[in-house]
Amino acid sequence: MFKGQETYSVDDKGRVSVPAKVRRQLSPEADDTFVLTRGVDRCIVAYPLDVWKRYEQRLAELNPFNAEDRLFLRSLLRWSEDVQLDRQNRIMLPRRLMEFAGITDRVTIVGMMDHLELWNPEELEQQVAEQEKAFAQIAEKVMGEHLDRDLL
């Protein structure tokens, strides 16, 4: 599972280093490949290939004749691209995804369990600042019902 956060430079060609702790978590089935697509928030999401394949199975169950399903599929898949780690353990960020997320010369990579989020560092800090006040209430709502007392 991916966790934590690191900020890296993005070179002129849109390449960014993938943290060593992320690379160590990749399964052999990922084949050093990520599927990048737009996030629900203004970021890029990066799924290891094996994780993406599990999501594809769920996406295949959506009804292309249902307007909401079709819109979701189109909105997600038209942005999706496979990228592979190069010899320097970097991935190439597609320009259109960088523009969508507002990423220029730096990117903050956030571990989100089974995938990564790639953010413009300033955009992420703004999001965090806006949501920080509500975090305690959200945590209570999300985790309060699901808290396993055996973990305490």
CYANA upper distance limits for C-alpha pairs under 8 A (distance plus 0.5 A):
  1 MET  CA     25 GLN  CA      7.26
  1 MET  CA    111 GLY  CA      8.33
  1 MET  CA    112 MET  CA      8.16
  1 MET  CA    113 MET  CA      4.95
  1 MET  CA    114 ASP  CA      6.04
  1 MET  CA    115 HIS  CA      8.48
  2 PHE  CA     22 VAL  CA      6.95
  2 PHE  CA     25 GLN  CA      7.67
  2 PHE  CA    111 GLY  CA      4.88
  2 PHE  CA    112 MET  CA      6.21
  2 PHE  CA    113 MET  CA      5.01
  2 PHE  CA    114 ASP  CA      6.67
  2 PHE  CA    115 HIS  CA      7.16
  2 PHE  CA    116 LEU  CA      7.57
  3 LYS  CA    110 VAL  CA      7.20
  3 LYS  CA    111 GLY  CA      4.32
  3 LYS  CA    112 MET  CA      6.33
  3 LYS  CA    113 MET  CA      6.55
  4 GLY  CA    110 VAL  CA      6.37
  4 GLY  CA    111 GLY  CA      5.81
  5 GLN  CA    108 THR  CA      7.23
  5 GLN  CA    109 ILE  CA      5.99
  5 GLN  CA    110 VAL  CA      4.94
  5 GLN  CA    111 GLY  CA      6.80
  6 GLU  CA     19 PRO  CA      8.25
  6 GLU  CA    108 THR  CA      6.06
  6 GLU  CA    109 ILE  CA      5.86
  6 GLU  CA    110 VAL  CA      7.31
  7 THR  CA    106 ARG  CA      7.35
  7 THR  CA    107 VAL  CA      6.03
  7 THR  CA    108 THR  CA      4.59
  7 THR  CA    109 ILE  CA      6.64
  7 THR  CA    121 PRO  CA      7.89
  8 TYR  CA     16 VAL  CA      7.33
  8 TYR  CA     17 SER  CA      7.52
  8 TYR  CA    106 ARG  CA      6.12
  8 TYR  CA    107 VAL  CA      5.95
  8 TYR  CA    108 THR  CA      6.85
  8 TYR  CA    109 ILE  CA      8.30
  9 SER  CA     16 VAL  CA      6.94
  9 SER  CA     17 SER  CA      8.45
  9 SER  CA    105 ASP  CA      6.24
  9 SER  CA    106 ARG  CA      4.92
  9 SER  CA    107 VAL  CA      6.88
 10 VAL  CA     14 GLY  CA      6.14
 10 VAL  CA     15 ARG  CA      6.02
 10 VAL  CA     16 VAL  CA      5.45
 10 VAL  CA    104 THR  CA      7.49
 10 VAL  CA    105 ASP  CA      5.24
 10 VAL  CA    106 ARG  CA      5.70
 10 VAL  CA    107 VAL  CA      7.19
 11 ASP  CA     15 ARG  CA      5.91
 11 ASP  CA     16 VAL  CA      7.26
 11 ASP  CA    105 ASP  CA      7.09
 12 ASP  CA    105 ASP  CA      8.22
 13 LYS  CA     92 MET  CA      8.01
 14 GLY  CA     92 MET  CA      6.02
 14 GLY  CA     93 LEU  CA      5.68
 14 GLY  CA     94 PRO  CA      7.49
 14 GLY  CA     95 ARG  CA      7.60
 15 ARG  CA     90 ARG  CA      6.50
 15 ARG  CA     91 ILE  CA      5.93
 15 ARG  CA     92 MET  CA      4.83
 15 ARG  CA     93 LEU  CA      6.47
 16 VAL  CA     90 ARG  CA      5.62
 16 VAL  CA     91 ILE  CA      6.11
 16 VAL  CA     92 MET  CA      7.09
 16 VAL  CA     93 LEU  CA      7.91
 16 VAL  CA    107 VAL  CA      8.47
 17 SER  CA     88 GLN  CA      8.04
 17 SER  CA     89 ASN  CA      6.31
 17 SER  CA     90 ARG  CA      4.61
 17 SER  CA     91 ILE  CA      7.03
 18 VAL  CA     22 VAL  CA      7.22
 18 VAL  CA     23 ARG  CA      7.35
 18 VAL  CA     89 ASN  CA      6.47
 18 VAL  CA     90 ARG  CA      6.03
 18 VAL  CA     91 ILE  CA      7.45
 19 PRO  CA     23 ARG  CA      6.93
 20 ALA  CA     24 ARG  CA      6.65
 21 LYS  CA     25 GLN  CA      7.09
 22 VAL  CA     26 LEU  CA      7.16
 26 LEU  CA     30 ALA  CA      6.87
 26 LEU  CA     32 ASP  CA      7.76
 26 LEU  CA     48 PRO  CA      7.56
 27 SER  CA     31 ASP  CA      8.08
 27 SER  CA     50 ASP  CA      8.32
 28 PRO  CA     32 ASP  CA      8.07
 29 GLU  CA     49 LEU  CA      7.90
 29 GLU  CA     50 ASP  CA      6.18
 30 ALA  CA     34 PHE  CA      7.87
 30 ALA  CA     48 PRO  CA      5.93
 30 ALA  CA     49 LEU  CA      5.10
 30 ALA  CA     50 ASP  CA      5.31
 30 ALA  CA     51 VAL  CA      8.17
 31 ASP  CA     49 LEU  CA      7.68
 32 ASP  CA     48 PRO  CA      8.17
 32 ASP  CA     49 LEU  CA      8.44
 32 ASP  CA     84 GLN  CA      6.22
 32 ASP  CA     85 LEU  CA      6.09
 33 THR  CA     48 PRO  CA      6.49
 33 THR  CA     49 LEU  CA      6.01
 33 THR  CA     82 ASP  CA      7.21
 33 THR  CA     83 VAL  CA      6.13
 33 THR  CA     84 GLN  CA      4.78
 33 THR  CA     85 LEU  CA      6.86
 34 PHE  CA     46 ALA  CA      6.30
 34 PHE  CA     47 TYR  CA      5.74
 34 PHE  CA     48 PRO  CA      4.86
 34 PHE  CA     49 LEU  CA      5.66
 34 PHE  CA     82 ASP  CA      6.26
 34 PHE  CA     83 VAL  CA      5.88
 34 PHE  CA     84 GLN  CA      6.77
 35 VAL  CA     46 ALA  CA      6.04
 35 VAL  CA     47 TYR  CA      5.63
 35 VAL  CA     48 PRO  CA      6.81
 35 VAL  CA     49 LEU  CA      6.51
 35 VAL  CA     52 TRP  CA      7.25
 35 VAL  CA     80 SER  CA      6.96
 35 VAL  CA     81 GLU  CA      6.00
 35 VAL  CA     82 ASP  CA      4.94
 35 VAL  CA     83 VAL  CA      6.76
 36 LEU  CA     44 ILE  CA      7.09
 36 LEU  CA     45 VAL  CA      6.11
 36 LEU  CA     46 ALA  CA      5.00
 36 LEU  CA     47 TYR  CA      6.99
 36 LEU  CA     79 TRP  CA      8.22
 36 LEU  CA     80 SER  CA      5.92
 36 LEU  CA     81 GLU  CA      5.79
 36 LEU  CA     82 ASP  CA      6.79
 36 LEU  CA     83 VAL  CA      7.73
 37 THR  CA     44 ILE  CA      6.27
 37 THR  CA     45 VAL  CA      6.01
 37 THR  CA     46 ALA  CA      7.23
 37 THR  CA     76 LEU  CA      7.13
 37 THR  CA     77 LEU  CA      7.83
 37 THR  CA     79 TRP  CA      5.55
 37 THR  CA     80 SER  CA      4.79
 37 THR  CA     81 GLU  CA      7.05
 37 THR  CA     97 LEU  CA      7.72
 38 ARG  CA     42 ARG  CA      8.01
 38 ARG  CA     43 CYS  CA      6.78
 38 ARG  CA     44 ILE  CA      5.28
 38 ARG  CA     45 VAL  CA      6.46
 38 ARG  CA     76 LEU  CA      7.16
 38 ARG  CA     79 TRP  CA      6.55
 38 ARG  CA     80 SER  CA      7.85
 38 ARG  CA     97 LEU  CA      7.15
 38 ARG  CA    100 PHE  CA      8.05
 38 ARG  CA    101 ALA  CA      8.39
 39 GLY  CA     43 CYS  CA      5.64
 39 GLY  CA     44 ILE  CA      5.69
 39 GLY  CA     45 VAL  CA      5.84
 39 GLY  CA    117 GLU  CA      8.19
 42 ARG  CA    100 PHE  CA      7.36
 42 ARG  CA    101 ALA  CA      5.52
 42 ARG  CA    102 GLY  CA      8.34
 42 ARG  CA    119 TRP  CA      8.06
 42 ARG  CA    123 GLU  CA      8.48
 43 CYS  CA    100 PHE  CA      7.85
 43 CYS  CA    101 ALA  CA      5.09
 43 CYS  CA    102 GLY  CA      8.46
 43 CYS  CA    117 GLU  CA      6.89
 43 CYS  CA    118 LEU  CA      6.14
 43 CYS  CA    119 TRP  CA      5.51
 43 CYS  CA    120 ASN  CA      7.92
 44 ILE  CA     97 LEU  CA      7.08
 44 ILE  CA     98 MET  CA      8.14
 44 ILE  CA    101 ALA  CA      6.80
 44 ILE  CA    117 GLU  CA      6.17
 44 ILE  CA    118 LEU  CA      5.48
 44 ILE  CA    119 TRP  CA      7.19
 45 VAL  CA    115 HIS  CA      7.41
 45 VAL  CA    116 LEU  CA      6.11
 45 VAL  CA    117 GLU  CA      5.04
 45 VAL  CA    118 LEU  CA      6.69
 46 ALA  CA    115 HIS  CA      6.16
 46 ALA  CA    116 LEU  CA      5.51
 46 ALA  CA    117 GLU  CA      6.78
 46 ALA  CA    118 LEU  CA      8.09
 47 TYR  CA     51 VAL  CA      6.59
 47 TYR  CA     52 TRP  CA      6.06
 47 TYR  CA    114 ASP  CA      7.61
 47 TYR  CA    115 HIS  CA      5.23
 47 TYR  CA    116 LEU  CA      7.10
 48 PRO  CA     52 TRP  CA      6.68
 48 PRO  CA    114 ASP  CA      8.41
 48 PRO  CA    115 HIS  CA      7.29
 49 LEU  CA     53 LYS  CA      6.72
 50 ASP  CA     54 ARG  CA      7.26
 51 VAL  CA     55 TYR  CA      7.11
 51 VAL  CA    114 ASP  CA      7.53
 51 VAL  CA    115 HIS  CA      8.44
 52 TRP  CA     56 GLU  CA      6.60
 53 LYS  CA     57 GLN  CA      6.98
 54 ARG  CA     58 ARG  CA      7.36
 55 TYR  CA     59 LEU  CA      6.67
 56 GLU  CA     60 ALA  CA      6.50
 57 GLN  CA     61 GLU  CA      7.30
 58 ARG  CA     62 LEU  CA      7.70
 59 LEU  CA     73 LEU  CA      7.88
 62 LEU  CA     69 ASP  CA      6.38
 62 LEU  CA     70 ARG  CA      8.42
 63 ASN  CA     69 ASP  CA      6.46
 63 ASN  CA     70 ARG  CA      7.62
 64 PRO  CA     69 ASP  CA      6.61
 64 PRO  CA     70 ARG  CA      5.44
 65 PHE  CA     69 ASP  CA      8.19
 65 PHE  CA     70 ARG  CA      7.30
 66 ASN  CA     70 ARG  CA      6.54
 67 ALA  CA     71 LEU  CA      6.55
 68 GLU  CA     72 PHE  CA      6.60
 69 ASP  CA     73 LEU  CA      6.62
 70 ARG  CA     74 ARG  CA      6.55
 71 LEU  CA     75 SER  CA      6.43
 72 PHE  CA     76 LEU  CA      6.57
 73 LEU  CA     77 LEU  CA      6.25
 74 ARG  CA     78 ARG  CA      6.18
 75 SER  CA     79 TRP  CA      7.57
 76 LEU  CA     80 SER  CA      7.18
 79 TRP  CA     97 LEU  CA      7.73
 81 GLU  CA     94 PRO  CA      8.47
 83 VAL  CA     91 ILE  CA      6.72
 83 VAL  CA     92 MET  CA      7.04
 83 VAL  CA     93 LEU  CA      8.48
 84 GLN  CA     91 ILE  CA      6.57
 84 GLN  CA     92 MET  CA      8.38
 85 LEU  CA     89 ASN  CA      5.62
 85 LEU  CA     90 ARG  CA      5.73
 85 LEU  CA     91 ILE  CA      5.61
 86 ASP  CA     90 ARG  CA      5.93
 86 ASP  CA     91 ILE  CA      7.02
 93 LEU  CA     97 LEU  CA      7.47
 93 LEU  CA     98 MET  CA      7.04
 94 PRO  CA     98 MET  CA      6.81
 95 ARG  CA     99 GLU  CA      6.62
 96 ARG  CA    100 PHE  CA      6.66
 97 LEU  CA    101 ALA  CA      6.72
 98 MET  CA    102 GLY  CA      6.32
 98 MET  CA    103 ILE  CA      5.38
 98 MET  CA    104 THR  CA      7.45
 99 GLU  CA    103 ILE  CA      6.79
 99 GLU  CA    104 THR  CA      8.41
101 ALA  CA    119 TRP  CA      6.99
101 ALA  CA    120 ASN  CA      7.01
102 GLY  CA    119 TRP  CA      8.34
102 GLY  CA    120 ASN  CA      6.31
102 GLY  CA    123 GLU  CA      8.45
103 ILE  CA    107 VAL  CA      6.80
103 ILE  CA    119 TRP  CA      7.19
103 ILE  CA    120 ASN  CA      5.20
104 THR  CA    120 ASN  CA      7.91
106 ARG  CA    120 ASN  CA      7.22
106 ARG  CA    121 PRO  CA      7.48
107 VAL  CA    118 LEU  CA      6.68
107 VAL  CA    119 TRP  CA      5.98
107 VAL  CA    120 ASN  CA      5.72
107 VAL  CA    121 PRO  CA      6.38
108 THR  CA    118 LEU  CA      6.14
108 THR  CA    119 TRP  CA      5.57
108 THR  CA    120 ASN  CA      6.79
108 THR  CA    121 PRO  CA      5.83
108 THR  CA    124 LEU  CA      8.38
109 ILE  CA    116 LEU  CA      7.05
109 ILE  CA    117 GLU  CA      6.20
109 ILE  CA    118 LEU  CA      5.15
109 ILE  CA    119 TRP  CA      6.97
110 VAL  CA    116 LEU  CA      6.08
110 VAL  CA    117 GLU  CA      5.58
110 VAL  CA    118 LEU  CA      6.94
110 VAL  CA    119 TRP  CA      8.41
111 GLY  CA    115 HIS  CA      6.98
111 GLY  CA    116 LEU  CA      5.30
111 GLY  CA    117 GLU  CA      7.09
112 MET  CA    116 LEU  CA      5.89
112 MET  CA    117 GLU  CA      7.39
119 TRP  CA    123 GLU  CA      7.29
119 TRP  CA    124 LEU  CA      6.49
120 ASN  CA    124 LEU  CA      6.77
121 PRO  CA    125 GLU  CA      6.78
122 GLU  CA    126 GLN  CA      6.70
123 GLU  CA    127 GLN  CA      6.71
124 LEU  CA    128 VAL  CA      6.62
125 GLU  CA    129 ALA  CA      6.55
126 GLN  CA    130 GLU  CA      6.68
127 GLN  CA    131 GLN  CA      6.66
128 VAL  CA    132 GLU  CA      6.19
129 ALA  CA    133 LYS  CA      8.22
131 GLN  CA    135 PHE  CA      6.82
134 ALA  CA    138 ILE  CA      6.61
135 PHE  CA    139 ALA  CA      6.38
136 ALA  CA    140 GLU  CA      6.69
137 GLN  CA    141 LYS  CA      6.74
138 ILE  CA    142 VAL  CA      6.42
139 ALA  CA    143 MET  CA      6.05
139 ALA  CA    144 GLY  CA      7.68
140 GLU  CA    144 GLY  CA      5.26
140 GLU  CA    145 GLU  CA      8.43
141 LYS  CA    145 GLU  CA      7.40
142 VAL  CA    146 HIS  CA      7.68
143 MET  CA    147 LEU  CA      6.02
148 ASP  CA    152 LEU  CA      8.08
